[in-house]
Amino acid sequence: MVSAPLLETRILGLIKKYSKPTDCLVVWGWNMRYHTLSGLRQGTKENHSIRCMETNSLGTIHDPQLIAYYGREYVDDLKRNNPSVFIDEVKANRFFENPEWVIHQKNPALKQVIADKYRLLTQESGVSVYVRKDLL
């Protein structure tokens, strides 16, 4: 496992390589550091994707209709804003008791958008970095 500062530096390098200052970034999970350190704006209204997850250890929402609503909004924002980089960091985050329950692939619409428009660039220490295919 790579140390957190080294991993963060590697990921920031990838974000900067594939993004312009006017681009946006989406992080699935609970980590705003990538936005802060890269200077890129959020690509979704929700800065933490916890409201879109059907199962989570924090238990913030238990209403399936609200979870579905936030999930649709998240995917719509992603499609509309077309971020250069998408990061799934739930496996690296200690907030989630069972990260496999909340990876982005558990949301079928989100899984499809990522599969159609993004390519997995690296997967390291629980962080998966995807870049828009047209940027490769």
N, C-alpha and C positions, 0 to 999 in steps of 0.2 A: 504494500500500500504506500502510495506517495504521500509525503507530508502535505498538510492543508495549504500552507503558503506556496509551495512549489506547484501543486495542482492548480491553485487559483491563478498563478502567474501563467501557466501553460494555457489555461482556458481563456484568460484575458488576451493572450497573444493570438489565439484563434479568432476571437471576437473581433479584434482590431484588424486582423488580416482580411476578413470577409465582410466587414461593415464600413460604411461611411458615417461621418458624424451625424448625418440626417436620418440614418436608419433607426429602426427600433429593435428591441430584443425581447424575447419571451422566455421566462423561466418557469417551468412547471415544478412547483414545490414551495419552499419557504426560504428564499434566499435573495435578498435585495442587493447583496454586495456586488454582483456582476453588473447590475445597472449603475450603481454608484461609481464603481471603479472604472467602468468603460465610458461613462458619460452618455450612454444611449438611453433614450426614453423607453418607457414600457410599451409593449405592443398590445397589451390588453388592459381593460379597466381594473381588473383585479390584480393587485400586486402579489397576492398569495393565492394559489390555486385551491386551497383547502375547501372553499365553498363549492367547488366543482366535483369533489370526490365523494363517491358513494360510501366509502368506508374510510374512516380516519381515526387516529388515536386521540386527536384533540376533541373530537365530538362536537364541533361547532354547529353543524347543521344535521338534523336527523329527518327533515321533511324531504321526501323524494321529489316532490314538485319543485321545491326551491333548488335542490341539487341539479335537477334537469335544466331549470331556468338558467342558473349560473354557468352550467356546462355549455349550453347553447350560446350564451353571450360570449363566453371565452373563445369558442371556436369561430363565431362570427367576427370577433375582434381580430383574431389571428388571420382569417381570410382577408379582411378589409385592410389591415395594416401591413401584411406581408413582411414580417420581420426577416432580417438576413440570417439570424441565428436563433435556434430554439434549443433550450437546455432543459433536460429532465434531470433534476438533482435529488429526487426523493430518496433514492437508495443511500445517498451520502448524508442525509439529514436525520438527526436523532429524534426529531419530533414524531416520526412515524414508527409505530411499534412494528408493523409489518409492511415495509415499503412495497412489496409485490402487490399488495392490495390497491395501491394508489399510483402506480406508474402510469404514464400518459396513455399507454395502450389499453387501459381499462375503460377509457372513454372512447367508444367506437368511432364517433365523428372526428375526434381529435386524432386518433390513431390513423384514420384515413387521410386526413390533411397532411400529416407528417409523412406518411408513406408516399403520397403523391408528389409533394413539393420539396421534400428535404432528403438529404443523404446523411447517414450517420458518419461522422468524421472521426470521433474518438469516444471511447467508453473506458473510463478510468476511475477507480476508487469510488464507484457509485454515481458518477456524473457522466451523462451521455450528452454529447454536443452534436447537434445536427445543423447543417448549413443548407440554405436554399440551393436547389440543384442548378439553377441558372447562374449561380455565382461560381460554380466549380469549373 
